[in-house]
Amino acid sequence: MKQILYAGVALAACLTSSHAFAGQLTAWVIDGDSEKPYFTQLEETFNAKYSAQGTTLDVVPIPSYNEAIQAATLANDLPDIIMLDGPNMASVAWAGTIQPIGDLLDPEIVADLLPAIKDQGTYGPAGEFYFVSPYDSGTILWGNKAMLEQAGVRIPTSVEDAWTREEMRDALEKLAALPEVEWPLDVKMNYGAGEWMTYGFSPLAQSNGGDLIDRATWVAEGAINSAANVEALTELQTWNKNEWIVPASAGDNKFYGEKTAALSWVGNWMWPAHREGLGDNLVLIPPPKFGAAGPISANGGWGWAVPTSSTNLEDVKLFLNYAMSSEQVAAYADTTGYVPSRTSAIPLSATYGEGGEGELFAKLADCCAVVRPVHPAYPVITSAWSQAVVNILSGDVDVKAELDRAAQTIDQDIADNDGYPPFGE
């Protein structure tokens, strides 16, 4: 072990990468409570299967993960395999930190991935595969069944019968009239101006025909500030003016705790709290159809990447194909609560298979998920959009002016980086 100092924090890093030996693998993983049981069994079952053949795996949970990755990158001490958050993959690939893994994955695995998972892992004009996630996440409307029924609101049960924007507006108005409802809809404004504002609100704009950037030209002007986006965010701003949206100052638990909100728009990481808080009264409702594109769900999550410095690629190949086997993908889902990223793994999941309580999440991930832009400028794209959304939903600001400002910020960053070649060439 070696101590690396980064940003004033002492981080323990395993000396691997160029120091790796054939038959020895180290994978760095995020240090989350929900993931720990999965990573423990991943190491144990891999070693039970392959150590006799000469390949062993050490799975290392890393606190302060992003800082540790940056420190190890600077010190050229990255391990054989790392985890990345999907939206950050493009900027890491553009920096030359990771290498393509398309030749390391069984083609049957790649063919079996959900469409948005393939999109999330595909980088650059050449369309090379750099990243693969064992799971997908998504956004959905969570509902309090008793309140919906009391208000006389229809409860959609499938993608096909999702509410239109007008139906959802009508539902919010009816719910707001209930004496026990303080604000009918929680959209997690308490999360602040971070990634949630992109993950959570771009699907509503995309449902209306908008997007964060033109994905052919990689120009934000005319895309992020399009009429479709202005219309969608103006609708949300109106809901906020009507006092239908839980404000940031009200905290996190109005839906599942105090039960003074009837609907919550958030991802599947809230499942444990929602299940515990509402029990059998909890219903899952598909995203609303804000426009002609129909229901859109968010996409993305952490997954596997291989540093450019990794050289023992035969062992890495063994790991990737094991970790992405249908059985391991299903195990990741049932351990953590996320959707399996492979079509063949969904029936193996007690949660997401046919008849499971999360079946609607799996259907959305397969039909209706849209990946966030896979471009090196994504950190700037998401920052500009997120700040605009917070401003729009926090006051009586001009929606078009906020989105114009976001477009200018993004396009200036891309220009300052010469288009992020090979993009824009």
N, C-alpha and C positions, 0 to 999 in steps of 0.2 A: 504494500500500500504506500501511496505517496500523498503528502499533503500539498494541495494547491490552494493558493490564496487568490480569490477573485472578489472584487468589490468589497473587500474587507471581511469576507466570510471564509473560514477554513473549511475546505471541502475534501473529503477522501475520495480519491480516484484510483481505479484499478489500472495498472500499467498493461495495456493490451495493444490494440491496433498493430503498429509496426513490431510490437513485442510479442504478438500472438504466435502460438505454435499450433501446428496441425493437431487436431484432436482436442483442443481446448477452446472453449467458447465462453465469452462473457457478454451478457446482455444487460444494459442499463434500462431500468423501468421506473415509471412514476411511483411515488410512495403514497398511494391512496389507500384508505381503509377498505373500500369495497373491492379493490383489485388484489389485495394481498393474498387472500386464499387462492385465487386463480394462479398467481405467479408462483406460489409455493408448489402447487400440484403440477404446473408446467415444468418446473425444474425436476421434480421428483419423477414424473412419468417419462420425460425425455431421457433422463439418465438411466432409468430402469430399462428403457428400450435400446439405447445406443451405447452406453458406457462399455458394455462387453465387446462392442465392435470398435472401441477405441476413441469415441467422441464423448466428451463430458461438457456439461453446461452449468455455468454459474449465473444465476439471475440475481441482480443486485438492485434493490429498491434504493433510489437516490433522493434524499431530501433536497429542497431548493433546486429542483431538477433543472430548470432552464439555466440558472447560474452555473451549475456544474457542467452542463453541456458546453456553454460558452468558454468556461475556464479550460476544459479538457481540449477543446478545439484549438485554443491559443497555444496550449502546451503540446499539441500533437499526441495526446494520450487518450483519444477516444477508444472505446471498446469495439468489439467486433460488430455488435448490433446495438442500435439505440432506438428509443421511442421518440416520435415527434408528434406534435399536434398538427392535424391535417392542414389547416389554413396556413401554417408557417412553412410547409414543405417547400413551396416554390422559392421563397427567399433563401432557404438553406441550400437548395439545389443550385440556384443561381450563383451563390457564393462558392460553389465547388466543394462543399463539405460532405455531400453524400453522392453515391454513385447509382446508376441505373440497376434495377434488380429484375427486370423482365426476363433475362436469361436464367435467373436463379429459381424462378417460380415455375412449378408445373403448369403447362398451358391449360390444363383442365381446371386448375384453381382460378386462374385469371378469367377464363370463360364463365365460371360459375359465380363471380362476384356480382353484387347488385350494381346496377348502372351507375349510380352516383359515387359508389366506392371506386369503380374503375376511373371515373372522371377525376376524383380526388387524388388518385395516385399517378395521373398522367401529366407529364410536364413538358412544356416547350413546344415550339412549332413542329419538331420532329415526332412529337407524341410518344416519348419514351416513358417507361413505367419506373418510377422512383420510390414508391411508397405504398404500403398495403396495410389496411386496418382490419382487425378481426371483428369489428363491430361498426354499427352505424348508430347515430342518435337522430332525434327528430323532434319537431314541435307539434303540439296537439292542443286542442281545447279540452280542459278537464271541467266537468260539470257537477254541480250539486243536484242530484236527481229530484229530490223533494222540492227544492226551490223552483226548478224548471217546470215541474208538473203543477205546482201551485200557481205559477204565473201563466199556465196554459201555453207553454212554449214547446214546439215540436223538438224531439231529441233525435238528431240524425245518428244513424248507426253504421253507415258505410260511406266510402269515398263518393259513390254515385249520388247520394242524397244529401251531400253537405249543404249547409246554409249558403245562400247567396249573401252578398254584402247587405242587401236590403233586408233580408230575413234576419241577419245577425243584428242589424240596427234595431229592428222591431223587437227582437228578443231582449236586447239591452234595455229598451224603453219599458217593456213589461216587467222585467226583473227589478228595475229601479223603483217601480211603484210598490214593491213589497215592503212592508214596514220593517222587516228584519234585515233588509239589504241596505248597507251603507253605500257601497259602490258595487255595481254588478260585475265588473271585470277587473281582474288583476293581471297586468302585463309585466310585472316585475320591474317597475320603474326604480325600485330600491337597488337594483343591480348597478345603476350608474352608467356612465358613458364608457362602457367597455365592450367586449366582444358580443355580449348578449344583444346589444342594440342592432348589430348587423345580423347575427344568427336568428334573432327572434322576429325582426321586422322586415328584412329584405324579402322573405317568402310572401308576405302580403302584397308588397309592391310587384313582385314577379308574377303573382297570380293575376294582377291587373295589367300585365304586359310590359312591366318595367324591368330594370336591372341596375346593378351597381356601376357597370362599365360596359362598353361595346366589346364583346369577346372576340370579335374578328379584327377590329382595328386597334383595340386597347386604348381607346379614347373615351374619357369620361363625359366631356361636353356633349350634350344631346342625349346622353343615356341616363346618368344619375339624376340629371335635372329635367328629365322628360316629362311630358304632360301626364303620362301614366303614373309616374312616381308622385308628382305633385298632387294628383287626384287622390291616390291611396293615402298619402300622409295627411292631406287636408281632411279626409274622412276621420282618421284617427285623432287629429287635433280637435275636430268637432265633438267627438265622443268625450274627449278630455274636458272641453269647455262645458259639456252637459253634466259633468261630474259623474261620469260612468266608469272612469278608470281610477283604480287605487293609486293615490299619489305616492311618490318616493318616501315621503315623511311618515307614511302609515306603516311602513315595515313590510314583513314578509308573510305573515300568517293569517291574513284576512280570509283567505279561501279555506285553508285546511285547519286552522286553529280557532279563530274567533267565529268563523263561518258567517261573516257579514258580507262576503263576496260570493256570487253564485257561479262564476266562471273564472278559470285561470288559463292564460295562454303562456305555456312554458314547456320545457323539454322533459324527457323521461327520467332525468336525474331526480326529479321531484316525486317519483313514484312512491318511495318508502313513506315520506311525510304525508302524501295525499291518501295513500291506502290506510295508514294508521289513523288519520284524522277523520276520514269520511266512511271508511269501511264499505259496506254494501251500497251506500248512498253515492259512491263515486261512479261517474260514467265518463267514458272516453268519447270525444266528439271530433270528427275530422276537421281540418282547417277550413275556414270559410272560403267560398269562391268569390274573391274580390273582383274578379273579372273573367274574361273569356278563357284564360289559361287554366282555369279550374283550381282545385285545392293544390297548394304547394307546401311542402314540408322542408324544414332546414335539414342539413346533412353535415356529417363530419365527426371526427374524433381522433384520438391518439392511435398510432399504429407503428409498424416496423419500418426502419430504414437502415441502410448499411453505409457507414462512413467510407469516404474515398480511400482512407488509409488502411482499411481492412483488406487483408491479403489471403487469408485462409478461406477462400470462397466456397470450397467444397463442403466444409463444415457449416458455413453460413447457409448454404443451400439446403442442407439437411434440416437445420433449425427452421428456416422459413416455411418449408413445406410441411413440417410437423406442426408448427404453431398455427398454420392456416388450414390444417385438415378440418374436415367438417365437424369432427368430434370436438376438437379444441375450440373451434369458433363457437359452437353451441355451448360449450362449458363456460367460455368467457361471458356469453350473454346471460346465462342463468345465474352466474356468480355476481355479476355487476349490475344487471338490469338493462343492459343495452341490447339493441337488435343485432342478430347475427348478420355478418356481412356477406355470407354465401347463401345462395338460394337453397342448396342442398342441406344446409345446417338448420334452416328455419324449422322443418318438421321434427328435428331432433331436440328442439327447445321446448321445455314444458311451458314456458311463458309465452313464446311467440308462435308456436305451431298452431295448427288448426284447432279452434276452440279455446286456445289459451287466452288469458286476460289481456295480453298485449298484441293479439292478432292484428288489430287495426294499425298499430305502429309498424308492424312488419309489412303490411300492405302498402302503407304510405311510403316506406323506405324503398319499396320495389317500383312503385308507379309514379311517385310524385315528388321525390327529393331532388333538389337542385344544389349542386356544389357551389360553394363560394369561389370567386374568381381565383384560378390557379395561376398566379402571376407574381413576380418578385415585388411588385408594388403593393401587394395586398395589405401589409401593415399600414400603409398610408390610406389606402382605399377604405379599410374598415374604420380607421380613426376618424376620417372626414365624414363618413356616413353616420357613424355613431353619434358624433357631436351634433350633427344636424338633427337627428331624431330626438335627442334629448332636448334640444332647444325648441323644436316644434311641439313636443308634447309637454313642455313645461311653461309655455306662455303663448301669448297672442302675437307670434312672430310671423313674418311673411314666408310661407313655405318655399316658394320658388327662389327667393333670395338666399335662403339657407342652403338649398341644393345647388344653386349657382356657385356659391362659395366653396362647397365640397368639390364640385367639378374642377374649379380653378386650382385647388390645392393638389388634387390627384394628378391632373395633367402637367402641372409644374414639376412635380416630383419625377414623373416619367421623363419629361424633357431634360431635367437636370441629370438624369442617368442615361442619356442618349437612347431612350427607348428600352432600356434593359435588354441589350442584345443577348440572344438571337431574336427576342421579341421585336417586332416593328421593323425588321430588316427587309 
